[in-house]
Amino acid sequence: MISPGQVEEWIREVGERPESAVEIIRHISERLAALTENNERLLVENISLRNREKVEEYKSRIANLEYQLELLKRQLGGLPDIDASPDGLNLLIYDSNGRILNIPLDFDNVLQGEVFARLAVKSFVNGETPRLLVTDSNEELLCIFDSGRAVTLPVSKLGQTEMDALSWESAVLIEPQGGEELVTILPIAKMALANYCLQVSRRGYVKKVRESFLETYVANGNVGKGVVSPVDQTCEMILCDEADLLVMVSYEGSVGITPVSSLPSTIHEVFRQKPSDYVITAFIKGDRSAFMAVTQNGMIFNREAAWLAQGEDGKTKNRTILSKARLESGLRIVGADTVNNDDRAITLTSDGSLRLSNVAEMLRAGALFDRESTLNLLSITTFSN
């Protein structure tokens, strides 16, 4: 390097001895030539490094595209998997400890409203409430922990649990790390067909993620915590489009309806509840005909889907299911969704019983249990045939 001190020294030297100017200029010229050569070498190395980074970036993007293409082919039946179970629907039962039971559903041998399987009551410890999910046997699952870590797993790799042997001892374990909890499972085989993914927290915060970013998150095995407060955690992740309506339902019966188009890309509080309340489920309204919510004692609240109208100017519109008197009596919401009459539901009750029901009959009855029943509803999931 040529320092300012050297330049000042050369200026003084030329002033005192003009005949030395030629030698100084020659020295500067040689030094500049050396610096120029070194700079060109570094430039070539930098371009090479950047090109290698681009190559790695393109490789990663190609791998993501190939992965999504494989998922879509599997959904459409164009990519046979010798390890896959036969096409059909599977019931997944999972808990916060990362344990997953996979039960193939055989509707020919399941009667309406009858118990088709039973989970050992000893599985319900420390207030743990297992969650239910019905999904296609060719699906790809994204298992999401409260730390933000995400693990992909095909349903076909879960194995199958016999209905007469339902206990956590026979479950597949997606092992938590460092005190993590498994908070939700998202089917992602059709991820490429969605515009966005919404990450909804229990405290009503929502993060809106572009599908292209979700691809990267899935590839990196981390979707982020999606929360602001350390005591909050992710409740649901939902694939959606710009024109969809997000519906959030709380434990104490509040309902928030928000257009996806109005949601920012940063984590934002969308649905505020009382300190005692929290979001238990969130979903896209879709084109189904009715809204159904169920309490822990089996009471069913039924509204036309139009009841879930969006708020004005893109704001969240709040509605209430449970009156003050019902809340004071101890009623709380266990599950909710939009449904069609020909949909079905699977319920898990406090005695470990799993029942299959027709949604139309549930709506007509207005309740899951007889008045004399001492059962409590623990979990419910609805699905189309």
N, C-alpha and C positions, 0 to 999 in steps of 0.2 A: 504494500500500500504506500502511496505517496501522501505524507502527512502535511498539514498546513505549516508546521515548523520547518520542514524541508524546503517548501516553496519560498518561505520568507528568507531562509538562509541562502538560497540560490539567487534571489533578487539582490541581496546585499553583495554577494560574490560578484555578480555581473556589474553592479554599480562600482565596486572597488577595482575589479579587474575585468574589463570588457572583453579581453581576449579569451576568457574562460567560457564565454557564452556558447561557443560552438560545442565544446565538450559537454556542457550541461544539457543542451538541447538533444545531443546524441544519446545521452544517458536517459533522458525522459522518454525519447522515442522508443528505445529498446524496452524500457519498463512498460510503456503503454502497449507495445506489441505483445509482450508476455501476458499482460492482463487481459487483452482482447482474446488471445488464444485460450486462456484459462476460462474466460467467460463463455466462449463458444462451446467448450467441452462440457461445462456445467449445464448449459442450455440443452445440449443433446441428451445428457443424462436425465434432466428434468422431463423432457418430452417423452423419453423412454419410460420413465416411471409413471407418468400420467397415462400413457398408452396401456401399460400393464394394468393400471387401476381400472381403466375403461374396459379392458378385456374381462377382468374379474367381475365388474359390474354387469356387463352383458351376459356373462356366463350365469350369474345369479338370477338375472331376469328371465333368461331362457329356461333355467331349472324351475323357476316359479310357474312359468307358463305351461311347461310340460307336466308339472304336478297337478295344476288345475284341469288340464285337458284329460289327464288320467282319471281324476275325480268325476268329471262330467261323463266320460265314457262309461265309467262304472255305474253311474246313476241311470244311464240310458241303455245299459245292458250290452254295450259294444266292446267291453273289455273283460272277458271272463277271468275269474280268479279261482284257481283250483282250491284255495284254502277257504273260500267264502262259503257261508251257509246259503241254503236255497233262498231265492228271492222271497221276501215277505216282510212283515213288521215285527220288530223286537221291542220288548219293554225293558228299559234300563232303570234300575234302582240304584241310586248312589248317595253317598253321604260326604260330609266335610273332611273325613279322614282319607278320601281318595279311593274308597272301595266301591266297585261297580259290579252289580249282578246283571246278567243278560239273559232274558227269557224270551224265546221265540213264541209268538202268539198264534195259536191254532184256533181260529174262531169256530171251526166245525165242532170242536169239543168243549166250547165255553157257552154256558147258558146265560141269558140276560139276567143281571142282578145277582147271579150266584157266585159264590167264592170259587175262584179257579186256582188260587195258590195262597200260601200263608207264609209270611215272614216271621221267624221266631221272635217272640215278644222281647226276649233278652237282648235283641238287637237295638232296642230303644233305650239307650242309656244317656244319662246327663242331659235329658231334654232334647237329644239328637232327633231331628226329623228328617228321614230320608226323602229325597226328591225323586220324582218319576219323569220319564221321558220316553215317548214312543217314537221310534225312528225306523227307517228302512234298513234292512240287513246289509245293503251295499253302501251305507253312509260312511263318511269320514267325520270323526269327532274331534273337536277342539276342547280339551279339558283345561279349564281356566282356574288358577289359584288366586287367592287374595293378594299375593305378592306381585301379580302380573305375569308370572311364569305360565306358559301355555304349552301343552303337550298334545300332539296329534296322534290319533289312534283309529284305525278302521274298526267298525263294529265286528267285522268277521274275525278279528284277532282277539276278541273278548272271550271266545268260547261260549258255550251255552250251559245255563244252569237248569237242572231239573226242577220242575215245579214243586215236587214233594221234598226238596232239600234246600229250601231257601234260608240261608244263613250267611253271615258275613265271612264265615270260614271258607266258603266256596267262591268268594268274590275275587275278581281281578283287582290288584292294588296298583294305583298310580301314586307312587309314594310321595307324600309331601316332604318338603325340605325346610328345615329350620323353623318349625312351628307353623307352616303354611296350612291353609284350609282350601279345599276344593269348593268353589262357590257356584260354578255353573258349567254346563256342557253345551256347546254350540255345534250343531250339524253344519258342516262347511262344504259339502260336496258341490253345492250350487253357488258357492261364493263368487265365482266369476260373473254370474248373471245379476248380481246386486250392484247398486251404486255406492251404498254406504253400509257401515256397521255401527250400531249404537251401543255404547257401553253405559249401562244405567246402574247407579249406585243405590244402596239402601236409603241414603239420605236425600235422594231425589236429584243428584247431580248426573249430568249426561255428557259424554264425550262422543262427538260425531267424527267418524274415521272414514276417509275415502277408501274404496275397495282396493285401490292400488297400494295404499299404505298398509292395509290389513294383510295383503299378501306378504309384505316385508316382515310385519310383526309375526305372522305365522311361521315364516321361514327362519326367523331369529329365535322363535320359541318364547316370545315375550310380548304381551299386548299392553303392558303398563297397568298400574294399579287403578287408574280411572277415578281417583278420589282426591279430595282436598284435605279432609280431616283424617287423622290417624285412626280414629275409632270407626270410620266408615269402611265399607267394602263393596265390591261389585256384586250386584244382584242378578243382572241378566246381560247377555250380549245378543243383539238382534240384527240380522241382515235386512236391509230395507232399500227403498227407492226414494227419490226426491219428493214425489207426490203423496207419500204415505202419511198416516197419522200415528203417532206414538201414544199408547195408552199405558199409564202407570196406575197401579192399584195398591193401596196401603193396607196394613194390618187392621187399622181402625176404620176402614171403609171409605177412605177418600179416593177419588178418581181424578187423575190429571190427564187432559188430552192436549197434545201439542203437535202442530205440523212439523214434519221432519225438515222442511225447507226453511223453517225459522230458526233451527238450531245452529249455534256457532260451532266451529271446529275445535275450539278449546273447551276444557272442562267447565261446565256452567251449571249453576243451580237452576233447575227448571221447575221442580215440584217440591214446595216447602211443606213440611209437616210439623206437628207438635213434637216436643222432645220425646214423648212416650211412643210416638208412631214411627213407622218405617215402611219402605216399599217392599212388598212381598213378591210381586211379579210385574212384568212389563212385556208388552207385545204390540204388534202392528194390527190396527183395526181391520184392514183388508176389506173384502167384499162379502163377509158373512152376514147373516140376517139378524143375529141376536147377540146380546151381551149377557153372560152368565157369571155370577159370583156365588161362592159357597162358603158358609161359616163352619166353625169347628163342630157344631151340633147338627150339621147336615142341612140347614135351611138354604134354599136356593133363591137368589134374587135374579129376576129375568127382566130385561128391558130390550126393546127393539134397538138394533144397531145404530139407528139415527139418533138415539139418546147420546151417543158419543160424538156429537158435533164438535168441530174445532172452534177454538176461540177466535175472536175478531183480531185483525191486525197481526196474526201469527202468534198471539199470546196464548199461554196455557190456560185452558178452561177447566175449572175444578167442579166436580160434582161429588155428591155424598150418597153412599149406600145405606149406612147404618145411622139411625136416629140417635139422639142423645140418650133416650130411654133404653134403647137396645144396647148401646155401649155400656151404660151403667149396669145392665143386667149381666154383662160379661161376654156378649157376643163379639167375635172377631172374625175377620176374613182369612180363609186358608188358601183359596185359589180363585182365579178368575180368568176368563178368556172370551173372545168372540167365537160364536159357534153357528153351525147350520143344523137343521133338524135331523139330518141323516148322519151327523157326526157321532162318535162314541167317546166314552170317558172311562178311565180306570181310576179307582179310588183305593187308597190305603188307609185302613182304620186302626184304632188303638189296640185291637186284638191281633194285629198283624195280617188281617184278611185283605186280599186283593180281589176286587170285583170289577166286572166289565158291565157297563150300562149304556143304553141308547140315550143320547142327549134329548131327543124328543120326549121320551117317557119321563126323564128327570125333570124337564121343564113343566110337563103336565102335572106331575106329582107335587112339585114345589118343595120337596124335601127328600133326603136320602134315607132317613131312618124313621121308624115308627116313633111315636111320642114316648113310648115306654122304654125305648132303647137307651142304654147307658154308653154306647159307643161314641167315640170322638173321631172326626175326620182328621188325618194327619197330612195327607198329600192327595192331589188330584191332577190329572193331566187329560187333555182332550185331543182328539186327532180325527182326521178324515179317513174314510175307508180306503 
